[in-house]
Amino acid sequence: MSRKLKIGILEGDDIGLEVVPECVKVMKAAARKSALEIEWHDVPIGRPALDKLGYTLPPGTLEKLDTLDGWVLGPIGHQAYPKDNPKAINPHPILRKHYDLFANIRPAKSFAGLPSVYPDVDLIIVRENNEGFPPDRNVYEGSGEFRPSPDMTISVRVITRQASSKVARAAF
């Protein structure tokens, strides 16, 4: 490759603060071994960004990500964000929609010599990421049409042919 790759590091929060640095260590070791040059860019997101910059998705983040070749995104535990702060939004749906991150791919595999409940598992689950019932888009608080009483919340589910076909093609 003739130029350095520009890779963003978005640690997120919760377990992301533990797993992303380890992932980056592995990536750096692989890059060294293959003589791949990478320019690393820290991009604050999630609770640490809220505490430091006042936003869980600071202004300019999407524009910064647009300049990068790729990024590592850690888990974001948005359930612990302050509910009364309009700058404490869940960044996931914004990133998913903006970058059309439609396929959530989750592999599961058993390996010989490692303890497991079932020894012959080799499975990949592919879920559509922008529709359905993700927890970040179920309405818990809001207008009376979605929360008619303190004991009832109504959730809206969207499923389209276009998104279903796209994720099916990714799976197959």
LUMRO-527659 format. One line per 10 residues: number of its first residue (from 1); their letters; for each residue x, y, z of N, C-alpha, C, O. Coordinates in nm, 4 decimals. Each point is the difference from the previous one (the first is absolute). Layout:
<recs>
NUM	A	X Y Z X Y Z X Y Z X Y Z ~ ...
</recs>
This chain:
<recs>
1	MSRKLKIGIL	0.0843 -0.1176 0.0000 -0.0843 0.1176 0.0000 0.0889 0.1241 0.0000 0.1016 0.0039 0.0694 ~ -0.1393 0.0963 -0.1462 0.0860 0.1165 -0.0166 -0.0238 0.1091 0.1039 0.0804 0.0928 0.0097 ~ -0.1860 -0.1006 0.0667 -0.0250 0.1016 0.1011 -0.0429 -0.0664 0.1302 -0.0398 -0.1164 0.0031 ~ 0.0493 0.1936 0.1032 -0.0454 -0.0494 0.1292 -0.1514 -0.0083 0.0008 -0.0689 0.0868 -0.0536 ~ 0.0185 -0.1922 0.1151 -0.1439 -0.0072 0.0265 -0.0306 0.0904 0.1177 0.0798 0.0104 0.0932 ~ -0.1941 0.0547 -0.0967 -0.0444 0.0826 0.1114 -0.1144 -0.0741 0.0688 -0.1076 -0.0172 -0.0572 ~ 0.1325 -0.0266 0.1817 -0.0970 -0.0806 0.0742 -0.0395 0.0740 0.1283 0.0853 0.0450 0.0764 ~ -0.2160 -0.0338 -0.0551 -0.0516 0.0638 0.1199 -0.0164 -0.1002 0.1128 -0.0321 -0.1166 -0.0228 ~ 0.0542 0.1629 0.1432 -0.0195 -0.0810 0.1204 -0.1109 0.0648 0.0810 0.0177 0.1081 0.0561 ~ -0.1335 -0.1758 -0.0505 -0.1155 0.0476 0.0762 -0.0231 -0.1007 0.1122 -0.0670 -0.1014 -0.0197
11	EGDDIGLEVV	0.1220 0.1294 0.1360 -0.0069 -0.0977 0.1088 -0.1409 -0.0246 0.0502 -0.0285 -0.1071 0.0535 ~ -0.0598 0.2038 -0.0698 -0.1350 -0.0174 0.0543 0.0041 0.0122 0.1508 0.0691 0.0861 0.0543 ~ -0.1429 -0.1718 0.0127 0.0029 0.0006 0.1454 -0.0260 -0.1425 0.0494 0.0015 -0.0951 -0.0782 ~ -0.0248 0.0820 0.2062 -0.0197 -0.1322 0.0599 0.1164 -0.0915 -0.0377 0.1158 0.0380 0.0174 ~ -0.1437 -0.1557 -0.0678 0.1056 -0.0965 -0.0321 0.0865 0.0453 -0.1180 0.1105 -0.0508 -0.0190 ~ -0.1601 0.1455 -0.0594 0.0793 0.0537 -0.1104 0.1322 0.0573 0.0467 0.1004 -0.0076 -0.0707 ~ -0.1007 0.0654 0.1910 0.1224 0.0575 0.0554 0.1050 -0.1070 0.0287 0.1189 0.0305 0.0099 ~ -0.1625 -0.1556 0.0034 0.0919 -0.1115 0.0221 0.0373 -0.0699 -0.1299 0.1169 -0.0316 -0.0219 ~ -0.2150 0.0070 -0.0647 0.0265 -0.0842 -0.1172 0.0614 0.0756 -0.1169 0.0793 -0.0574 -0.0746 ~ -0.1137 0.1847 0.0567 0.0541 0.0734 -0.1146 0.1519 0.0161 0.0094 0.0682 -0.0245 -0.0995
21	PECVKVMKAA	-0.0117 0.0646 0.2141 0.1462 0.0080 0.0063 0.0691 -0.1334 -0.0317 0.1065 -0.0013 -0.0617 ~ -0.1660 -0.1095 0.1033 0.0581 -0.1316 -0.0314 -0.0111 -0.0298 -0.1491 0.0927 -0.0545 -0.0600 ~ -0.2049 0.0901 0.0010 -0.0186 -0.0178 -0.1442 0.1034 0.0819 -0.0773 0.0583 -0.0483 -0.0971 ~ -0.0363 0.1711 0.1402 0.0969 0.0866 -0.0676 0.1413 -0.0575 0.0142 0.0790 0.0075 -0.0941 ~ -0.0463 -0.0646 0.2104 0.1309 -0.0651 0.0165 0.0191 -0.1100 -0.1035 0.1060 -0.0106 -0.0617 ~ -0.2093 -0.0711 0.0432 0.0077 -0.1098 -0.0983 0.0152 0.0570 -0.1408 0.0807 -0.0491 -0.0789 ~ -0.1586 0.1529 0.0476 0.0082 0.0610 -0.1322 0.1391 0.0599 -0.0251 0.0546 -0.0119 -0.1097 ~ 0.0015 0.0759 0.2120 0.1338 0.0588 -0.0153 0.1052 -0.1090 -0.0221 0.0911 0.0172 -0.0811 ~ -0.1033 -0.1277 0.1520 0.0946 -0.1103 -0.0186 -0.0123 -0.0584 -0.1406 0.1008 -0.0295 -0.0643 ~ -0.2238 0.0128 0.0168 -0.0209 -0.0524 -0.1358 0.0526 0.0979 -0.1035 0.0583 -0.0417 -0.1001
31	ARKSALEIEW	-0.0777 0.1701 0.1222 0.0495 0.1011 -0.0935 0.1525 -0.0009 -0.0057 0.0588 0.0093 -0.1077 ~ 0.0049 -0.0206 0.2244 0.1472 -0.0072 0.0031 0.0498 -0.1218 -0.0762 0.0950 0.0087 -0.0778 ~ -0.1591 -0.1208 0.1006 0.0430 -0.1252 -0.0633 -0.0134 0.0073 -0.1524 0.0803 -0.0593 -0.0721 ~ -0.1796 0.1304 0.0238 -0.0216 0.0084 -0.1444 0.0513 0.1306 -0.0604 -0.0241 0.0276 -0.1175 ~ 0.0946 0.0529 0.1974 0.0564 0.1280 -0.0441 -0.1076 0.0966 -0.0501 0.0246 0.0801 -0.0902 ~ -0.1417 -0.0882 0.1484 -0.1090 0.0899 -0.0337 0.0099 0.1232 0.0895 0.0082 -0.0123 0.1223 ~ -0.0088 0.1293 -0.1821 0.0081 0.1230 0.0782 -0.1411 0.0487 0.0316 -0.0848 0.0125 -0.0884 ~ 0.0623 0.0145 0.2161 -0.1308 0.0487 0.0441 0.0184 0.1262 0.0828 0.0849 0.0070 0.0889 ~ -0.1661 0.0915 -0.1204 -0.0078 0.1239 0.0774 -0.1254 -0.0115 0.0861 -0.1111 -0.0080 -0.0524 ~ 0.1288 0.0071 0.1837 -0.1100 -0.0232 0.0925 -0.0612 0.1325 0.0443 0.0721 0.0965 0.0255
41	HDVPIGRPAL	-0.2036 -0.0917 -0.0165 -0.0721 0.1209 0.0396 -0.0976 -0.0337 0.1119 -0.0922 -0.0792 -0.0195 ~ 0.1121 0.1388 0.1358 -0.0961 -0.0161 0.1094 -0.1230 0.0857 -0.0304 0.0114 0.1191 -0.0288 ~ -0.1282 -0.1816 0.0357 -0.1254 0.0705 -0.0250 -0.0901 -0.0247 0.1216 -0.0541 -0.1096 0.0152 ~ 0.0377 0.2094 0.0706 -0.0810 -0.0192 0.1207 -0.1470 -0.0239 -0.0324 -0.0580 0.0656 -0.0865 ~ -0.0005 -0.1607 0.1575 -0.1421 -0.0321 -0.0174 -0.0495 -0.0643 0.1293 0.0792 -0.0578 0.0744 ~ -0.2067 0.0671 -0.0477 -0.0578 -0.0654 0.1171 0.0198 0.0797 0.1282 0.0197 0.1215 -0.0035 ~ -0.0251 -0.1906 0.1154 0.0063 0.0663 0.1312 0.1293 0.0780 0.0225 -0.0059 0.1116 0.0517 ~ 0.1229 -0.1656 -0.0884 0.1212 0.0821 0.0174 -0.0067 0.1308 -0.0789 0.0485 0.1029 0.0471 ~ -0.1073 -0.1059 -0.1652 -0.0151 0.1222 -0.0791 -0.0974 0.0960 0.0688 0.0221 0.1210 0.0013 ~ -0.1293 -0.1754 0.0554 -0.0960 0.0831 0.0722 0.0674 0.0683 0.1183 -0.0172 0.1201 0.0213
51	DKLGYTLPPG	0.0941 -0.1972 0.0556 0.0664 0.0550 0.1183 0.1062 0.1040 -0.0367 0.0176 0.0984 0.0718 ~ 0.0523 -0.1192 -0.1818 0.1101 0.0887 -0.0382 -0.0457 0.1159 -0.0890 0.0468 0.1128 0.0160 ~ -0.1390 -0.1407 -0.1105 -0.0354 0.0991 -0.1018 -0.1453 0.0464 0.0060 -0.0389 0.0938 -0.0696 ~ -0.0418 -0.1609 0.1543 -0.1378 0.0419 0.0156 -0.0987 -0.0649 -0.0955 -0.1185 0.0334 0.0022 ~ 0.1646 -0.1257 -0.0862 -0.0856 -0.0693 -0.0970 0.0413 -0.1474 -0.0078 0.1187 -0.0313 0.0093 ~ -0.2140 -0.0578 -0.0259 0.0345 -0.1402 -0.0258 0.0409 -0.0198 -0.1466 0.0745 -0.0926 -0.0322 ~ -0.1233 0.1794 -0.0552 0.0423 0.0036 -0.1406 0.0377 0.1454 -0.0288 -0.0819 0.0781 -0.0486 ~ 0.2079 -0.0427 0.0796 0.0403 0.1408 -0.0117 -0.0166 0.0543 -0.1418 0.0147 -0.0741 -0.0972 ~ -0.0452 0.2036 0.0852 -0.0078 0.0612 -0.1320 0.1296 -0.0240 -0.0778 0.1093 0.0094 0.0557 ~ -0.1225 -0.0398 -0.1826 0.1162 -0.0242 -0.0850 0.0429 -0.1454 -0.0067 0.0872 -0.0349 -0.0796
61	TLEKLDTLDG	-0.1473 -0.0514 0.1624 0.0409 -0.1414 0.0015 -0.0245 -0.0669 -0.1347 0.0897 -0.0657 -0.0528 ~ -0.2091 0.0810 -0.0038 -0.0290 -0.0639 -0.1285 0.0916 0.0538 -0.1092 0.0461 -0.0752 -0.0859 ~ -0.0203 0.2044 0.0893 0.0896 0.0597 -0.0997 0.1412 -0.0573 0.0143 0.0663 -0.0265 -0.1003 ~ -0.0201 0.0074 0.2233 0.1316 -0.0602 0.0241 0.0021 -0.1445 -0.0520 0.0947 -0.0409 -0.0672 ~ -0.1992 -0.0355 0.0987 -0.0053 -0.1389 -0.0454 -0.0008 -0.0087 -0.1520 0.0545 -0.0943 -0.0573 ~ -0.1162 0.1927 -0.0084 -0.0026 0.0011 -0.1467 0.1394 0.0113 -0.0602 0.0198 -0.0397 -0.1147 ~ 0.0772 0.0927 0.1885 0.1359 0.0185 -0.0534 0.0877 -0.1237 0.0211 0.1127 -0.0052 -0.0493 ~ -0.1640 -0.0941 0.1221 0.0806 -0.1174 0.0350 -0.0278 -0.1163 -0.0944 -0.1047 -0.0063 -0.0643 ~ 0.2008 -0.0856 0.0574 -0.0161 -0.1208 -0.0820 -0.0830 -0.1063 0.0715 -0.0587 -0.0866 -0.0648 ~ 0.0535 0.0925 0.1954 -0.0763 -0.0958 0.0797 0.0119 0.0376 0.1456 0.0726 0.0928 0.0356
71	WVLGPIGHQA	-0.1453 -0.1664 0.0501 0.0063 0.0281 0.1423 -0.0372 -0.1229 0.0800 -0.0670 -0.0918 -0.0473 ~ 0.1142 0.0947 0.1721 -0.0332 -0.1015 0.0987 -0.0979 0.0654 0.0966 0.0312 0.1019 0.0616 ~ -0.1496 -0.1610 -0.0485 -0.1031 0.0561 0.0879 -0.0280 -0.0978 0.1129 -0.0403 -0.1138 -0.0239 ~ 0.0615 0.1582 0.1451 -0.0301 -0.0823 0.1162 -0.1468 0.0071 0.0372 -0.0727 0.0868 -0.0481 ~ 0.0295 -0.1775 0.1331 -0.1384 0.0014 0.0470 -0.0343 0.1328 0.0678 0.0839 0.0638 0.0635 ~ -0.2096 -0.0253 -0.0796 -0.0486 0.1229 0.0613 -0.1164 -0.0370 0.0911 -0.1009 -0.0529 -0.0467 ~ 0.1143 0.0803 0.1766 -0.1028 -0.0371 0.0976 -0.0914 0.1150 0.0318 0.0028 0.0532 0.1109 ~ -0.0831 -0.0145 -0.2058 -0.0802 0.1213 0.0091 -0.1058 -0.0018 0.1095 -0.0557 0.1053 0.0309 ~ 0.0259 -0.2185 0.0284 -0.1045 -0.0039 0.1032 0.0370 0.0817 0.1228 -0.0883 0.0432 0.0741 ~ 0.2171 -0.0214 -0.0515 0.0433 0.0748 0.1186 0.0155 0.1497 -0.0270 0.0401 0.0739 0.0899
81	YPKDNPKAIN	-0.0705 -0.0275 -0.2103 0.0107 0.1429 -0.0289 -0.1088 0.0757 0.0758 -0.1090 -0.0530 0.0213 ~ 0.1379 0.1758 0.0193 -0.1023 0.0784 0.0698 -0.1206 0.0263 -0.0916 0.0157 0.0486 -0.1120 ~ -0.1339 -0.0809 0.1603 -0.1219 0.0117 -0.0811 -0.0411 0.1453 -0.0233 -0.0708 0.0300 -0.0961 ~ 0.1148 0.0594 0.1834 -0.0434 0.1392 -0.0105 0.0989 0.0866 -0.0776 -0.0147 0.1222 -0.0009 ~ 0.1140 -0.1811 -0.0637 0.0996 0.0758 -0.0757 -0.0190 -0.0258 -0.1492 0.0279 -0.1107 -0.0461 ~ -0.0745 0.2091 -0.0309 -0.0240 -0.0210 -0.1426 0.1285 -0.0241 -0.0809 -0.0069 -0.0397 -0.1163 ~ 0.1226 0.0633 0.1767 0.1274 -0.0254 -0.0680 0.0517 -0.1408 0.0296 0.1056 -0.0395 -0.0496 ~ -0.1802 -0.0361 0.1305 0.0371 -0.1367 0.0369 -0.0858 -0.0976 -0.0800 -0.0793 -0.0756 0.0560 ~ 0.0967 0.0789 -0.1876 -0.0763 -0.0864 -0.0897 0.0739 -0.1317 -0.0218 0.1195 -0.0100 0.0280 ~ -0.1895 -0.0890 -0.0772 0.0637 -0.1253 -0.0383 0.0573 0.0175 -0.1406 -0.0762 0.0195 -0.0947
91	PHPILRKHYD	0.2084 -0.0260 0.0788 0.0600 0.0186 -0.1320 -0.0258 -0.1137 -0.0993 0.0101 0.0208 -0.1209 ~ -0.0434 -0.1410 0.1705 -0.0156 -0.1158 -0.0893 -0.0919 0.0235 -0.1185 0.0437 -0.0179 -0.1137 ~ -0.1696 0.0572 0.1346 -0.0875 0.0124 -0.1165 0.0467 0.1061 -0.0990 -0.0240 -0.0124 -0.1201 ~ 0.0900 0.1156 0.1691 0.0505 0.1037 -0.0899 0.1125 -0.0563 -0.0861 0.0024 0.0219 -0.1211 ~ 0.0907 -0.0942 0.1829 0.1094 -0.0617 -0.0764 -0.0544 -0.1034 -0.0990 0.0426 -0.0044 -0.1154 ~ -0.1369 -0.0784 0.1612 -0.0565 -0.1038 -0.0874 -0.0656 0.0603 -0.1230 0.0235 -0.0449 -0.1123 ~ -0.1060 0.1467 0.1339 -0.0705 0.0614 -0.1127 0.0964 0.0760 -0.0911 -0.0057 -0.0145 -0.1222 ~ 0.0937 0.0949 0.1808 0.0913 0.0832 -0.0794 0.0907 -0.0850 -0.0885 0.0247 0.0349 -0.1155 ~ 0.0245 -0.1456 0.1690 0.0939 -0.0845 -0.0743 -0.0654 -0.1263 -0.0561 0.0697 -0.0879 -0.0507 ~ -0.2002 0.0778 0.0591 -0.0745 -0.1152 -0.0502 0.0578 -0.1317 0.0532 0.0218 -0.0949 -0.0753
101	LFANIRPAKS	0.0022 0.0916 0.2053 0.0523 -0.1200 0.0667 -0.1178 -0.0919 0.0288 -0.0465 -0.0098 0.1136 ~ -0.0005 -0.0566 -0.2165 -0.1271 -0.0725 0.0057 0.0128 -0.1426 0.0500 -0.0996 -0.0576 0.0438 ~ 0.2175 -0.0015 -0.0484 0.0139 -0.1413 0.0363 0.0792 -0.0136 0.1297 0.1164 0.0397 0.0067 ~ -0.1789 -0.0954 0.0948 0.0648 -0.0316 0.1258 0.0401 -0.1469 -0.0103 -0.0861 -0.0880 0.0011 ~ 0.2152 0.0613 -0.0108 0.0500 -0.1359 -0.0243 0.0657 -0.0512 0.1281 0.0959 0.0589 0.0498 ~ -0.1491 -0.1693 0.0027 0.0480 -0.0563 0.1267 0.0396 -0.1460 -0.0188 -0.0867 -0.0874 -0.0005 ~ 0.2165 0.0592 -0.0149 0.0434 -0.1398 -0.0114 0.0105 -0.0678 0.1368 0.0287 0.0648 0.1007 ~ -0.0521 -0.1949 -0.0989 0.0172 -0.0822 0.1208 0.0602 -0.1321 -0.0441 -0.0540 -0.0661 -0.0887 ~ 0.1650 0.0269 0.1494 0.0687 -0.1223 -0.0429 0.0642 -0.0686 0.1202 0.0587 0.0652 0.0864 ~ -0.0706 -0.1961 -0.0825 0.0711 -0.0813 0.0997 0.1363 -0.0357 -0.0565 0.0133 -0.0248 -0.1198
111	FAGLPSVYPD	0.0882 0.0220 0.2056 0.1339 -0.0373 -0.0418 0.0464 -0.1215 0.0800 -0.0182 -0.0068 0.1216 ~ 0.0779 -0.0880 -0.1915 0.0526 -0.1204 0.0654 0.1006 0.0415 0.1074 0.0834 0.0877 -0.0223 ~ -0.0924 -0.1514 0.1381 0.0934 0.0282 0.1082 -0.0434 0.1120 0.0927 0.0613 0.0217 0.1046 ~ -0.1680 0.0505 -0.1425 -0.0518 0.1050 0.0878 -0.1346 -0.0445 0.0549 -0.0812 -0.0559 -0.0737 ~ 0.0563 0.0800 0.2024 -0.1281 -0.0416 0.0577 -0.1170 0.0721 -0.0669 0.0058 0.1201 -0.0263 ~ -0.1108 -0.1954 -0.0001 -0.1213 0.0598 -0.0562 -0.1193 -0.0871 0.0360 0.0157 -0.1186 0.0289 ~ -0.1333 0.1763 -0.0306 -0.1219 -0.0737 0.0307 -0.0266 -0.1022 -0.1100 -0.0376 -0.1138 0.0281 ~ 0.0573 0.1549 -0.1538 -0.0189 -0.0887 -0.1156 0.1272 0.0018 -0.0837 0.0478 0.1076 -0.0359 ~ 0.0081 -0.2234 0.0041 0.1304 -0.0046 -0.0662 -0.0035 0.0270 -0.1510 0.1049 0.0281 -0.0580 ~ -0.2189 -0.0353 -0.0063 -0.0034 0.0105 -0.1462 -0.0777 0.1217 -0.0496 -0.0779 -0.0107 -0.0947
121	VDLIIVRENN	0.0981 0.1242 0.1568 -0.0721 0.1209 -0.0400 0.0830 0.0772 -0.1023 0.1178 0.0281 0.0225 ~ -0.1794 0.0051 -0.1328 0.0591 0.0886 -0.1005 -0.1170 0.0751 -0.0621 -0.0603 -0.0466 -0.0967 ~ 0.0292 0.1604 0.1515 -0.1235 0.0696 -0.0309 0.0279 0.1484 -0.0195 0.0809 0.0586 0.0719 ~ -0.1474 0.0011 -0.1683 0.0064 0.1443 -0.0180 -0.1426 0.0521 -0.0020 -0.0819 -0.0426 -0.0814 ~ 0.0530 0.1351 0.1718 -0.1313 0.0636 0.0049 0.0131 0.1355 -0.0684 0.0881 0.0794 0.0330 ~ -0.1771 -0.0539 -0.1287 -0.0013 0.1276 -0.0709 -0.1355 0.0645 0.0257 -0.1044 -0.0557 -0.0340 ~ 0.1077 0.1748 0.0950 -0.1231 0.0699 0.0350 -0.0015 0.1351 -0.0693 0.1027 0.0671 -0.0099 ~ -0.2198 -0.0279 -0.0378 -0.0147 0.1329 -0.0592 0.0151 0.1011 0.1121 -0.0626 -0.0150 0.1050 ~ 0.1430 0.1164 -0.1246 0.0435 0.0896 0.1059 -0.0791 0.1300 0.0106 0.0105 0.0690 0.1014 ~ -0.0879 -0.0343 -0.2010 -0.0650 0.1310 0.0010 -0.1516 -0.0065 0.0147 -0.0657 0.1038 0.0079
131	EGFPPDRNVY	0.0100 -0.2225 -0.0040 -0.1446 -0.0147 0.0127 -0.0302 -0.0997 0.1124 0.0908 -0.0460 0.0692 ~ -0.2174 0.0139 -0.0524 -0.0386 -0.0983 0.1011 -0.0204 0.0624 0.1360 -0.0542 0.1101 0.0105 ~ 0.0976 -0.1802 0.0958 -0.0191 0.0450 0.1373 0.1318 0.0203 0.0750 0.0155 -0.0551 0.1090 ~ 0.0784 0.1304 -0.1617 0.1203 0.0245 0.0788 -0.0362 0.0808 0.1247 -0.0913 0.0825 -0.0053 ~ 0.1601 -0.1041 0.1162 -0.0379 0.0649 0.1253 0.0148 0.1516 -0.0034 -0.0628 0.0693 0.0801 ~ 0.1434 -0.0167 -0.1701 0.0191 0.1445 -0.0017 -0.1113 0.0735 -0.0735 0.0014 0.1231 -0.0042 ~ -0.0978 -0.1943 -0.0540 -0.1064 0.0688 -0.0696 -0.1382 -0.0396 0.0469 -0.0990 0.0368 -0.0633 ~ 0.0894 -0.1100 0.1711 -0.1309 -0.0249 0.0607 -0.0341 0.1207 0.0846 0.0845 0.0504 0.0740 ~ -0.2041 -0.0053 -0.0840 -0.0393 0.1216 0.0694 -0.0337 -0.0341 0.1446 -0.0913 -0.0785 0.0256 ~ 0.1632 0.1359 0.0677 -0.0279 -0.0197 0.1424 -0.0636 0.1248 0.0585 -0.0956 -0.0078 0.0771
141	EGSGEFRPSP	0.1495 0.1222 -0.1143 -0.0558 0.1250 0.0485 -0.0355 0.0844 -0.1206 0.0695 -0.0052 -0.1015 ~ -0.1738 0.0810 0.1103 -0.0361 0.0846 -0.1116 -0.1457 0.0383 0.0066 -0.0592 0.0053 0.1078 ~ 0.0020 0.0213 -0.2224 -0.1370 0.0489 -0.0055 -0.0984 -0.1104 0.0357 0.0343 -0.1182 0.0001 ~ -0.1574 0.1590 0.0304 -0.1037 -0.0943 0.0410 -0.0310 -0.1061 -0.1029 -0.0464 -0.1083 0.0356 ~ 0.0711 0.1366 -0.1631 -0.0321 -0.1018 -0.0998 0.0903 -0.1223 0.0128 -0.0370 -0.1079 -0.0463 ~ 0.1549 0.1218 0.1081 0.0903 -0.1125 0.0176 0.0075 -0.0492 0.1440 0.0426 -0.1128 0.0247 ~ -0.0828 0.1948 0.0689 -0.0021 -0.0420 0.1406 -0.1309 0.0478 0.0603 -0.0039 0.0992 0.0728 ~ -0.1027 -0.1707 -0.1037 -0.1315 0.0455 0.0445 -0.0184 -0.0031 0.1507 -0.0850 0.0712 0.0534 ~ 0.1634 -0.1526 0.0155 -0.0072 -0.0027 0.1455 0.1373 -0.0396 0.0533 0.0823 -0.0503 -0.0764 ~ -0.0552 0.0713 0.2046 0.1294 -0.0392 0.0550 0.0254 -0.1503 -0.0075 0.1144 -0.0439 0.0116
151	DMTISVRVIT	-0.2205 -0.0356 -0.0311 0.0144 -0.1447 -0.0046 0.0004 -0.0567 -0.1411 0.0076 -0.1217 -0.0167 ~ -0.0157 0.2071 -0.0862 -0.0057 -0.0518 -0.1365 0.0853 0.0869 -0.0929 -0.0116 0.1225 -0.0015 ~ 0.0968 -0.1893 -0.0751 0.0778 0.0670 -0.1033 -0.0251 -0.0720 -0.1313 0.0032 -0.1229 -0.0060 ~ -0.0280 0.1992 -0.0982 -0.0244 -0.0566 -0.1326 0.1245 0.0249 -0.0843 0.0502 0.1122 -0.0064 ~ -0.0014 -0.2166 -0.0575 0.1195 0.0105 -0.0821 -0.0363 -0.0178 -0.1466 -0.0889 -0.0782 -0.0337 ~ 0.1566 0.1495 -0.0512 -0.0250 -0.0056 -0.1431 0.1132 -0.0798 -0.0656 0.1177 0.0262 0.0245 ~ -0.1543 -0.1224 -0.1069 0.0990 -0.0826 -0.0685 -0.0083 0.0262 -0.1495 -0.1086 0.0000 -0.0580 ~ 0.2225 0.0219 -0.0032 0.0070 0.0236 -0.1433 0.0737 -0.1162 -0.0651 0.1094 -0.0369 0.0428 ~ -0.1694 -0.0202 -0.1460 0.0655 -0.1030 -0.0813 -0.0307 0.0348 -0.1452 -0.1164 0.0111 -0.0383 ~ 0.2215 0.0062 -0.0429 -0.0216 0.0304 -0.1411 0.0586 -0.1099 -0.0875 0.0933 -0.0697 0.0399
161	RQASSKVARA	-0.1484 0.0555 -0.1578 0.0517 -0.0967 -0.0969 0.1455 0.0323 -0.0339 0.0840 -0.0897 -0.0083 ~ -0.0548 0.2196 -0.0112 0.1346 0.0411 -0.0390 0.1046 -0.0423 0.1042 0.1010 -0.0610 -0.0350 ~ -0.1249 0.0931 0.1619 0.0968 -0.0333 0.1048 0.0087 -0.1506 0.0207 0.1089 -0.0530 0.0216 ~ -0.2216 -0.0163 -0.0279 0.0002 -0.1462 0.0175 0.0770 -0.0666 -0.1127 0.0759 -0.0939 0.0241 ~ -0.0943 0.1407 -0.1461 0.0722 -0.0580 -0.1145 0.1500 0.0262 0.0115 0.0815 -0.0875 -0.0292 ~ -0.0459 0.2083 0.0718 0.1411 0.0356 0.0118 0.0708 -0.0866 0.1031 0.1102 -0.0482 -0.0262 ~ -0.1705 0.0273 0.1424 0.0651 -0.0796 0.1029 -0.0004 -0.1472 -0.0390 0.0926 -0.0730 0.0354 ~ -0.1944 0.0279 -0.1073 -0.0022 -0.1393 -0.0477 0.1142 -0.0235 -0.0990 0.0658 -0.1040 0.0042 ~ -0.0424 0.2009 -0.0933 0.1126 -0.0131 -0.0947 0.1326 -0.0044 0.0755 0.0891 -0.0770 -0.0357 ~ -0.0757 0.1588 0.1394 0.1240 -0.0018 0.0804 0.0172 -0.1353 0.0679 0.1116 -0.0512 0.0089
171	AF	-0.2213 -0.0069 0.0392 0.0090 -0.1277 0.0701 0.0368 -0.1134 -0.0956 0.0781 -0.0884 0.0353 ~ -0.1339 0.0909 -0.1553 0.0267 -0.1091 -0.0928 0.1242 0.0255 -0.0828 0.0367 -0.0827 -0.0834
</recs>
